[in-house]
Amino acid sequence: MLLDPSESKQTYVEDCEVCCNPIQLSVIFFDGELIGFEAVNIEQ
């Protein structure tokens, strides 16, 4: 998974590479370094 550190806080949806179910990803960067990551299964 590629993450873009140009935005400090990001939330987006991506399909799981293994099961293809949608996952909501939330990431936080500080000075270009990843300091927070959360992945939540949003399958209905």
N, CA, C and O atoms as CSV, one atom per row, in Angstrom:
chain,resi,resn,atom,element,x,y,z
A,1,MET,N,N,0.843,-1.161,0.000
A,1,MET,CA,C,0.000,0.000,0.000
A,1,MET,C,C,0.895,1.233,0.000
A,1,MET,O,O,1.827,1.339,0.798
A,2,LEU,N,N,0.608,2.139,-0.881
A,2,LEU,CA,C,1.364,3.386,-0.959
A,2,LEU,C,C,0.582,4.495,-0.267
A,2,LEU,O,O,-0.614,4.667,-0.504
A,3,LEU,N,N,1.262,5.237,0.582
A,3,LEU,CA,C,0.656,6.353,1.299
A,3,LEU,C,C,1.356,7.639,0.900
A,3,LEU,O,O,2.572,7.657,0.708
A,4,ASP,N,N,0.594,8.710,0.775
A,4,ASP,CA,C,1.120,10.010,0.376
A,4,ASP,C,C,1.261,10.910,1.604
A,4,ASP,O,O,0.248,11.321,2.170
A,5,PRO,N,N,2.476,11.226,2.029
A,5,PRO,CA,C,2.676,12.048,3.229
A,5,PRO,C,C,2.487,13.553,3.006
A,5,PRO,O,O,2.743,14.339,3.918
A,6,SER,N,N,2.043,13.971,1.811
A,6,SER,CA,C,1.896,15.402,1.543
A,6,SER,C,C,0.724,16.025,2.317
A,6,SER,O,O,0.719,17.235,2.543
A,7,GLU,N,N,-0.262,15.226,2.726
A,7,GLU,CA,C,-1.378,15.686,3.555
A,7,GLU,C,C,-1.222,15.082,4.938
A,7,GLU,O,O,-0.989,13.879,5.060
A,8,SER,N,N,-1.347,15.894,5.989
A,8,SER,CA,C,-1.096,15.389,7.340
A,8,SER,C,C,-2.165,14.417,7.827
A,8,SER,O,O,-1.846,13.479,8.558
A,9,LYS,N,N,-3.434,14.617,7.441
A,9,LYS,CA,C,-4.511,13.704,7.845
A,9,LYS,C,C,-5.292,13.288,6.605
A,9,LYS,O,O,-5.695,14.123,5.795
A,10,GLN,N,N,-5.498,11.977,6.474
A,10,GLN,CA,C,-6.198,11.456,5.312
A,10,GLN,C,C,-7.122,10.320,5.724
A,10,GLN,O,O,-6.801,9.542,6.622
A,11,THR,N,N,-8.267,10.232,5.063
A,11,THR,CA,C,-9.174,9.101,5.222
A,11,THR,C,C,-9.673,8.740,3.833
A,11,THR,O,O,-10.137,9.604,3.089
A,12,TYR,N,N,-9.579,7.469,3.484
A,12,TYR,CA,C,-10.064,7.034,2.188
A,12,TYR,C,C,-10.430,5.560,2.253
A,12,TYR,O,O,-10.122,4.879,3.231
A,13,VAL,N,N,-11.096,5.063,1.194
A,13,VAL,CA,C,-11.534,3.679,1.129
A,13,VAL,C,C,-10.742,2.981,0.030
A,13,VAL,O,O,-10.556,3.513,-1.064
A,14,GLU,N,N,-10.284,1.782,0.351
A,14,GLU,CA,C,-9.511,0.974,-0.591
A,14,GLU,C,C,-9.941,-0.480,-0.424
A,14,GLU,O,O,-10.285,-0.910,0.678
A,15,ASP,N,N,-9.921,-1.232,-1.517
A,15,ASP,CA,C,-10.258,-2.655,-1.433
A,15,ASP,C,C,-9.081,-3.438,-0.871
A,15,ASP,O,O,-7.929,-3.178,-1.216
A,16,CYS,N,N,-9.378,-4.402,0.000
A,16,CYS,CA,C,-8.363,-5.278,0.576
A,16,CYS,C,C,-7.700,-6.076,-0.548
A,16,CYS,O,O,-8.391,-6.603,-1.420
A,17,GLU,N,N,-6.384,-6.170,-0.535
A,17,GLU,CA,C,-5.650,-6.908,-1.553
A,17,GLU,C,C,-5.862,-8.413,-1.439
A,17,GLU,O,O,-5.617,-9.139,-2.402
A,18,VAL,N,N,-6.307,-8.892,-0.291
A,18,VAL,CA,C,-6.496,-10.328,-0.074
A,18,VAL,C,C,-7.933,-10.747,-0.355
A,18,VAL,O,O,-8.168,-11.660,-1.147
A,19,CYS,N,N,-8.908,-10.079,0.295
A,19,CYS,CA,C,-10.312,-10.523,0.194
A,19,CYS,C,C,-11.191,-9.603,-0.661
A,19,CYS,O,O,-12.354,-9.924,-0.905
A,20,CYS,N,N,-10.664,-8.485,-1.111
A,20,CYS,CA,C,-11.367,-7.512,-1.968
A,20,CYS,C,C,-12.508,-6.766,-1.266
A,20,CYS,O,O,-13.254,-6.044,-1.928
A,21,ASN,N,N,-12.663,-6.919,0.043
A,21,ASN,CA,C,-13.667,-6.158,0.778
A,21,ASN,C,C,-13.179,-4.726,0.985
A,21,ASN,O,O,-11.973,-4.504,1.100
A,22,PRO,N,N,-14.089,-3.745,1.036
A,22,PRO,CA,C,-13.676,-2.356,1.240
A,22,PRO,C,C,-13.178,-2.115,2.667
A,22,PRO,O,O,-13.733,-2.635,3.636
A,23,ILE,N,N,-12.130,-1.322,2.765
A,23,ILE,CA,C,-11.525,-0.964,4.047
A,23,ILE,C,C,-11.390,0.552,4.093
A,23,ILE,O,O,-10.907,1.171,3.144
A,24,GLN,N,N,-11.823,1.149,5.212
A,24,GLN,CA,C,-11.624,2.583,5.409
A,24,GLN,C,C,-10.280,2.779,6.102
A,24,GLN,O,O,-10.050,2.250,7.190
A,25,LEU,N,N,-9.410,3.529,5.477
A,25,LEU,CA,C,-8.074,3.790,6.008
A,25,LEU,C,C,-7.988,5.227,6.501
A,25,LEU,O,O,-8.415,6.154,5.813
A,26,SER,N,N,-7.440,5.405,7.685
A,26,SER,CA,C,-7.182,6.735,8.233
A,26,SER,C,C,-5.712,6.783,8.617
A,26,SER,O,O,-5.228,5.937,9.369
A,27,VAL,N,N,-5.007,7.781,8.095
A,27,VAL,CA,C,-3.578,7.908,8.378
A,27,VAL,C,C,-3.260,9.328,8.830
A,27,VAL,O,O,-3.919,10.286,8.424
A,28,ILE,N,N,-2.248,9.448,9.670
A,28,ILE,CA,C,-1.794,10.749,10.151
A,28,ILE,C,C,-0.274,10.808,9.990
A,28,ILE,O,O,0.446,9.903,10.411
A,29,PHE,N,N,0.191,11.885,9.376
A,29,PHE,CA,C,1.619,12.123,9.197
A,29,PHE,C,C,2.029,13.372,9.978
A,29,PHE,O,O,1.236,14.298,10.144
A,30,PHE,N,N,3.260,13.387,10.448
A,30,PHE,CA,C,3.845,14.577,11.062
A,30,PHE,C,C,5.259,14.711,10.525
A,30,PHE,O,O,6.076,13.802,10.676
A,31,ASP,N,N,5.547,15.844,9.899
A,31,ASP,CA,C,6.849,16.081,9.266
A,31,ASP,C,C,7.235,14.947,8.322
A,31,ASP,O,O,8.388,14.518,8.287
A,32,GLY,N,N,6.236,14.458,7.543
A,32,GLY,CA,C,6.497,13.414,6.566
A,32,GLY,C,C,6.636,12.009,7.125
A,32,GLY,O,O,6.904,11.069,6.377
A,33,GLU,N,N,6.454,11.852,8.450
A,33,GLU,CA,C,6.581,10.546,9.087
A,33,GLU,C,C,5.211,10.052,9.538
A,33,GLU,O,O,4.442,10.803,10.139
A,34,LEU,N,N,4.908,8.796,9.248
A,34,LEU,CA,C,3.640,8.202,9.638
A,34,LEU,C,C,3.587,8.036,11.153
A,34,LEU,O,O,4.427,7.348,11.735
A,35,ILE,N,N,2.590,8.671,11.797
A,35,ILE,CA,C,2.482,8.562,13.257
A,35,ILE,C,C,1.174,7.914,13.695
A,35,ILE,O,O,1.009,7.590,14.871
A,36,GLY,N,N,0.233,7.722,12.755
A,36,GLY,CA,C,-1.022,7.080,13.099
A,36,GLY,C,C,-1.614,6.364,11.903
A,36,GLY,O,O,-1.566,6.871,10.782
A,37,PHE,N,N,-2.179,5.168,12.142
A,37,PHE,CA,C,-2.765,4.373,11.073
A,37,PHE,C,C,-3.914,3.557,11.641
A,37,PHE,O,O,-3.765,2.912,12.679
A,38,GLU,N,N,-5.060,3.579,10.971
A,38,GLU,CA,C,-6.201,2.764,11.373
A,38,GLU,C,C,-6.865,2.212,10.125
A,38,GLU,O,O,-7.075,2.942,9.156
A,39,ALA,N,N,-7.197,0.924,10.142
A,39,ALA,CA,C,-7.903,0.276,9.051
A,39,ALA,C,C,-9.151,-0.381,9.606
A,39,ALA,O,O,-9.076,-1.169,10.549
A,40,VAL,N,N,-10.323,-0.054,9.015
A,40,VAL,CA,C,-11.598,-0.575,9.495
A,40,VAL,C,C,-12.333,-1.232,8.332
A,40,VAL,O,O,-12.508,-0.620,7.278
A,41,ASN,N,N,-12.763,-2.482,8.524
A,41,ASN,CA,C,-13.552,-3.196,7.530
A,41,ASN,C,C,-14.925,-2.548,7.464
A,41,ASN,O,O,-15.610,-2.445,8.481
A,42,ILE,N,N,-15.334,-2.112,6.283
A,42,ILE,CA,C,-16.648,-1.462,6.146
A,42,ILE,C,C,-17.596,-2.309,5.315
A,42,ILE,O,O,-18.569,-1.792,4.766
A,43,GLU,N,N,-17.323,-3.605,5.216
A,43,GLU,CA,C,-18.218,-4.500,4.473
A,43,GLU,C,C,-19.592,-4.487,5.129
A,43,GLU,O,O,-19.713,-4.518,6.353
A,44,GLN,N,N,-20.613,-4.440,4.302
A,44,GLN,CA,C,-21.984,-4.368,4.827
A,44,GLN,C,C,-22.639,-5.715,4.851
A,44,GLN,O,O,-23.793,-5.832,5.263
